[in-house]
Amino acid sequence: MQDLSENCAAPANRVAMAPLQTSKLVRTIMPNINDHSPDEFLAAFLEDSGNAPLALYAGAALDAAGRTDEALCVWTIGDDTNPVLRTIHQHLQAGAELRQHSFRADTAIRKHFNDLHRATIDEFGKTLKNDDLDRVRAGIWTHYATGPVTYKTPMQKPETFYIPDLPAYSVAPKDKMPWAEAIEAAYEDICAEYDAAIKADTKQFPYVPDDVATSAWSGLRGKMDWSALYLHFNAHLSEEAKLFPKTLKALEAAPLVSRDGLPLETFFSRLKPGAHIPPHCGLTNSRLTVHLPIIVPEGCEIRVGNDIHKWEEGKIIGFDDSFQHEAWNRADSDRAVLIFETHHPDLSETEIEAIERVYAAFDKWVRGRFDTIGLDLEAIQAAEAAKQKT
């Protein structure tokens, strides 16, 4: 669901840095990696970790010295700052040395995450009586693909993780969601809790953060036209969740996508009159995005793939949001739906566990890279927070 600014296959905590302009990076002049020691380059990077060109050269110096693990940490942090770091080798106007370092960084990063994907699944497979993980093993992390990605189904293009052999349907048949009836039975209780929260002016947030750079989201960036009242966010229970005990209880019926025992994301989505969520694709085809419509005035609908659906209050719809989708509120009052994610119903329990293990492995590595090179992440985040307040 939260696919607006993700660039990394891992569910990472990205460092929020002001992106550099492509032209600036293309014209960057840095010292030759042989002019300074790898430690000197690393020390300079630790002092200026938001400097993407420096990340590129510091990583190259470390890699040339055989310190590829540290190089990967530096390169990926630089990629968080400015993803052009990995594509600058495609710009002919960039200098030969700059393109060389960019190509090496891009190649090494792709190899690292693909190797981690395979190693994690193979290690899990050894614990099973029958290793039936071929579909997941063949999964593609689109940002780390080593060749062109071919999508089997028209209008389906997951942003992060794609399992080519997983059955594709834009909207899941109801018999694929046997738990739906139990949640629908709690509709009146859920509505009552939502109504009380809205009347109490419970805090909501713009669903599209104001720092999202993608032009497609300019109409909703930082605005409350599309807002979220979170129960869970990034596998953390929100303060507002205490207002929704019956909703939380009802959600226990569904096989929610979770991390460390907590749902990854559950929230009430409010779309104001006249608002339009533009066409976009979600992160992966290994999950379903599920809507329980709470308030649906006439004139509200959602398109998934080539099909347009009208929400029906109290009736669950589950769809694969890796299909291109968009939504409208053409009414003169708010539309509200409860949204959560479940695993794709055609995945086996072992396949689901394999996928979650890979996500966990990616997350562990991404979180650990700061310690690997001695970078104080908390200090960076505090500095960025202070900068945003000024």
Residue pairs with C-beta under 8 A, 6 or more apart in sequence:
1 265
1 282
1 283
1 289
1 321
1 339
1 341
2 265
2 283
3 159
3 160
3 280
3 281
3 282
3 283
3 321
4 208
4 209
4 212
4 214
4 217
4 280
5 209
5 211
5 212
5 213
5 214
6 159
6 160
6 283
7 14
7 79
7 80
7 83
7 143
8 14
8 76
8 79
8 80
8 143
8 366
9 113
9 141
9 142
9 143
9 144
9 160
9 161
9 362
10 113
10 359
10 362
10 363
10 365
10 366
11 259
11 359
11 362
11 363
12 80
12 362
12 363
12 366
12 367
13 366
13 367
13 377
14 80
15 49
15 50
15 77
15 80
15 81
15 377
15 380
15 381
15 384
16 211
16 381
16 384
17 50
17 80
17 81
17 82
17 384
18 50
19 81
19 82
19 213
20 52
20 53
20 81
20 82
20 84
22 84
22 91
25 52
25 53
25 82
25 84
25 85
25 88
25 94
26 88
26 91
26 93
26 94
26 98
28 53
28 98
29 95
30 53
30 54
30 56
30 57
30 98
31 57
32 97
33 41
33 57
33 60
33 61
33 64
33 101
36 61
37 61
38 58
38 61
38 62
38 64
38 65
38 67
41 54
41 57
41 58
41 61
41 62
42 58
42 61
42 62
42 70
42 74
42 373
44 54
44 58
45 51
45 54
45 55
45 58
45 74
45 373
46 373
46 374
46 375
48 54
49 55
49 77
49 81
49 375
49 380
50 81
50 380
51 78
51 81
52 78
52 79
52 81
52 82
52 84
52 85
54 78
55 74
55 75
55 77
55 78
55 79
55 81
55 85
56 75
56 78
56 85
56 88
56 98
56 101
56 102
56 105
57 101
58 74
59 71
59 72
59 74
59 75
59 78
59 101
59 105
60 71
60 101
60 104
60 105
62 68
62 70
62 71
62 74
63 71
63 104
63 108
68 108
69 372
70 372
70 373
71 105
71 108
72 108
72 109
72 112
72 369
73 369
73 370
73 372
73 373
74 373
75 85
75 86
75 105
75 108
75 109
76 109
76 366
76 369
77 369
77 370
77 375
78 85
78 105
79 85
79 86
79 105
79 109
85 102
85 105
86 102
86 105
86 106
86 109
87 102
87 106
88 94
88 98
88 99
88 102
89 99
89 100
89 102
89 103
89 106
91 99
94 102
109 144
110 144
110 145
110 146
111 146
113 141
113 144
113 362
114 141
114 144
114 146
116 358
116 361
116 362
116 365
117 139
117 141
117 358
117 361
118 137
120 354
120 357
120 358
120 361
121 133
121 136
121 137
121 354
121 357
121 358
122 137
124 133
124 353
124 354
124 357
125 131
125 133
125 354
128 350
132 348
132 350
132 351
133 350
133 351
133 354
134 165
135 163
135 165
135 166
135 351
136 163
136 351
136 354
136 355
136 358
138 163
138 164
138 165
139 161
139 162
139 163
139 164
139 286
139 355
140 149
140 161
140 162
140 163
140 164
141 160
141 161
142 149
142 158
142 159
142 160
142 161
142 162
143 160
149 162
150 164
151 157
151 162
151 164
152 164
152 168
153 168
153 323
154 305
154 306
155 170
155 305
155 306
155 323
155 324
156 168
156 170
156 281
156 285
156 305
156 320
156 322
156 323
156 324
157 281
157 322
157 324
158 281
158 282
158 283
158 284
158 285
158 322
159 281
159 282
159 283
159 284
159 322
160 283
160 284
161 283
161 284
161 285
161 286
161 355
162 284
162 285
162 322
163 284
163 285
163 286
166 285
166 286
166 344
166 346
166 347
167 346
168 285
168 320
168 323
169 320
170 304
170 305
170 306
170 307
170 319
170 320
170 323
171 304
171 307
171 309
171 317
171 318
171 319
171 320
172 288
172 318
172 319
172 320
172 345
174 180
174 316
176 318
176 345
176 346
177 288
177 290
177 316
177 318
177 342
177 345
179 253
179 254
179 255
180 254
180 290
180 316
180 318
182 250
182 253
183 250
183 251
183 253
183 254
183 292
183 316
184 292
184 314
184 315
184 316
185 250
186 246
186 247
186 249
186 250
187 292
187 313
187 314
189 246
189 247
189 250
190 244
190 246
190 247
190 250
190 292
190 294
190 338
191 294
191 295
192 246
193 243
193 244
193 245
193 246
193 247
194 229
194 244
194 247
194 268
194 294
194 336
194 338
196 243
197 229
197 240
197 243
197 244
197 268
200 243
202 229
202 240
202 243
203 229
203 240
204 224
204 227
204 228
204 229
204 270
205 227
205 228
205 230
206 220
206 221
206 222
206 223
206 224
206 226
206 227
206 228
207 220
207 226
207 227
207 228
207 269
208 217
208 220
208 221
208 222
208 223
208 226
209 221
209 222
210 221
210 222
212 221
216 278
216 279
216 280
217 278
219 225
219 276
219 278
220 226
220 275
220 277
220 278
224 272
225 271
225 272
225 274
225 275
226 269
226 270
226 271
226 272
226 275
226 277
227 269
227 270
227 272
228 267
228 268
228 269
228 270
229 240
229 267
229 268
229 270
230 238
230 240
230 241
230 265
230 266
230 267
231 237
231 238
231 240
231 241
231 244
231 247
231 248
231 251
231 263
231 266
231 267
231 268
232 238
232 241
232 262
232 263
232 264
232 265
232 266
232 267
233 265
233 267
234 264
234 265
235 258
235 259
235 260
235 262
235 263
235 264
236 262
237 262
241 248
247 338
251 263
251 266
251 340
254 290
254 340
254 342
255 342
255 343
256 263
256 264
256 266
256 340
256 341
256 342
257 263
257 264
257 265
257 287
257 341
257 342
257 343
258 264
259 356
259 359
259 360
263 340
263 341
264 341
265 339
265 340
265 341
266 338
266 339
266 340
267 338
267 339
267 340
268 294
268 336
268 337
268 338
268 339
269 291
269 336
269 337
269 338
269 339
270 334
270 335
270 336
271 277
271 300
271 327
271 329
271 334
271 335
271 336
272 329
272 334
273 329
273 330
273 331
273 332
273 333
273 334
274 329
274 330
275 328
275 329
276 326
276 327
276 328
276 329
277 326
277 327
277 328
278 326
279 303
279 324
279 325
279 326
280 324
280 325
280 326
281 321
281 322
281 323
281 324
281 325
282 289
282 320
282 321
282 322
282 325
283 321
283 322
284 322
285 320
285 322
285 344
286 343
286 344
286 347
286 355
287 320
287 321
287 341
287 342
287 343
287 344
288 318
288 319
288 320
288 321
288 341
288 342
288 343
288 344
288 345
289 318
289 319
289 320
289 321
289 339
289 340
289 341
290 316
290 317
290 318
290 339
290 340
290 341
290 342
291 302
291 311
291 316
291 317
291 318
291 319
291 337
291 338
291 339
292 314
292 316
292 337
292 338
293 311
293 312
293 313
293 314
293 315
293 317
293 336
293 337
294 313
294 336
294 337
294 338
295 313
295 333
295 334
295 335
295 336
296 310
296 311
296 312
296 313
296 335
296 337
297 329
297 331
297 332
297 333
297 334
297 335
298 331
299 328
299 329
299 330
299 331
300 310
300 311
300 327
300 328
300 329
300 330
300 331
300 335
301 308
301 309
301 310
301 311
301 327
301 328
302 308
302 309
302 311
302 317
302 319
302 325
302 326
302 327
302 328
303 309
303 325
303 326
303 327
304 319
304 320
304 321
304 323
304 324
304 325
305 323
305 324
305 325
309 317
311 317
311 335
311 337
318 342
319 325
320 344
329 335
343 352
347 355
370 376
370 377
